[in-house]
Amino acid sequence: MSGRPEIIAEVRRWVGKAENDFRNACFVLTMKENCPFDTVCFHSQQCAEKYIKSLLVFQELDFPRTHDLVLLFNLLKLDPSSGLRVIDVQPLNRYSIEARYPGDWEPIDETEARAALEVARTVRNTIRRFLQLDMSP
């Protein structure tokens, strides 16, 4: 990754936070009993959000304080050949609210949690390739 040192430092801060969310989602999903699948979904959404924001910082694009992945994704300058599409990240949007707060939401099961984590993993891997970050854990 090359660029202005202050931009690179900020990108690394965002990536560090995103990695914490990714590790949390992966770890929680290993629970054998009483796994809080909503927590997996929340951390998956947060991981994707922070990776998108890291790329926005890298591209030196301003972005609002929001959890809306569709809005953030649409600000990116991303080649369609990257394989990442807004339709892929959109399903995570609901977890910024539904996974954190009580409400009349549909229960989240293991299948849904695993799917959310897979979306986060795809966002993570795609953006890390774009940023040319080492993929070691």
Secondary structure, DSSP 8 states (H G I E B T S, - for coil): --S-HHHHHHHHHHHHHHHHHHHHHHHHTT-SSS--HHHHHHHHHHHHHHHHHHHHHHTT----S---HHHHHHHS---GGGS--HHHHGGGTTHHHHTTS-SS-----HHHHHHHHHHHHHHHHHHHHHHT-----
